[in-house]
Amino acid sequence: MKYDVAILGGGPGGYESAIRCAQLGLKTALIEARDLGGTCLNRGCIPTKALLHSAEIYENAKEAENFGVSTGTVTYDYGVMAARKDTIVTSIRKSIGIMQKKHGVEVINGFGRLKDSQTIEVGEQLVKADKIILAMGSVPSRPPIPGLDGENILTSDEVLALKDCPESMIIIGGGVIGIEFATLYATLGKKVTVLEMMPSILPGVDRDMVELISMVLETKGVEVITGAKVLSIEGGKNAKVNYSLNEIEQSVVGGCCLVSVGRSPMTSQI
């Protein structure tokens, strides 16, 4: 099939480009290997905010008696929280698909690989286009840490797929992804330890904001260890992370370990 424009990647960059190209009268194909919406909708911003909102309601409910509202014993069901998150994501994803159809964009499901400057190979199908837009997005970075593939060693993708709440969590990486999950699970009453290699969490974020967030994390009982260099991870029923702090080797144990050291471009096998 020949198109004016073929777009590789159905995240915000891809599906918005597809709509605009179609609005300009171009015959447009949008190729996506997984789900429309990309990382932000399916494995990032939207699902984390949905879970955080549930955690916030739980936290507020525990304080309800201070406002004259009797709630009895407040508990939560993480499975229901996760299901609500999935419902929100699915609803938005369907809306994106409807928008593509409305504008006449042809959505092709499959993993696309560049064959040449005007051809994308999707399985056994060859998609030809005068112009190709690359919008593959990103994947969780996987640093060369021994033991990274062990049991209960997770990336943000896998954590968001959990149906049960871990009893405790070690988070490698104190950037925005790690701190967001630290806030979530600490709000739900779980023990959270954050290991950050830099002198401070949230590198690059305004200092006043970092100080404020650090105070919130402390209030929630999150242990933040900065200047920690992770040496290895031991997976299993519980996860163990070995690290060096001030040239002294130490370790911490948790129900699972989240590796959140940033994201890398999705260029592998393209």
HELIX and SHEET records of a PDB file:
HELIX    1   1 PRO A   12  GLN A   23  1                                  12    
HELIX    2   2 GLY A   38  ARG A   43  1                                   6    
HELIX    3   3 CYS A   45  LYS A   62  1                                  18    
HELIX    4   4 ALA A   64  PHE A   67  5                                   4    
HELIX    5   5 TYR A   78  LYS A  102  1                                  25    
HELIX    6   6 SER A  156  VAL A  159  1                                   4    
HELIX    7   7 VAL A  176  THR A  187  1                                  12    
HELIX    8   8 ARG A  207  THR A  219  1                                  13    
SHEET    1   A 6 GLU A 106  ASN A 109  0                                        
SHEET    2   A 6 THR A  28  GLU A  32  1                                        
SHEET    3   A 6 LYS A   2  LEU A   8  1                                        
SHEET    4   A 6 GLN A 125  LEU A 134  1                                        
SHEET    5   A 6 THR A 119  VAL A 122 -1                                        
SHEET    6   A 6 GLY A 112  ASP A 116 -1                                        
SHEET    1   B 2 SER A 138  PRO A 140  0                                        
SHEET    2   B 2 ARG A 263  PRO A 265 -1                                        
SHEET    1   C 5 ILE A 153  LEU A 154  0                                        
SHEET    2   C 5 CYS A 256  VAL A 259  1                                        
SHEET    3   C 5 SER A 168  ILE A 172  1                                        
SHEET    4   C 5 LYS A 191  GLU A 196  1                                        
SHEET    5   C 5 GLU A 223  THR A 226  1                                        
SHEET    1   D 3 ALA A 228  GLU A 234  0                                        
SHEET    2   D 3 ALA A 239  LEU A 245 -1                                        
SHEET    3   D 3 ILE A 248  GLY A 254 -1                                        
END                                                                             
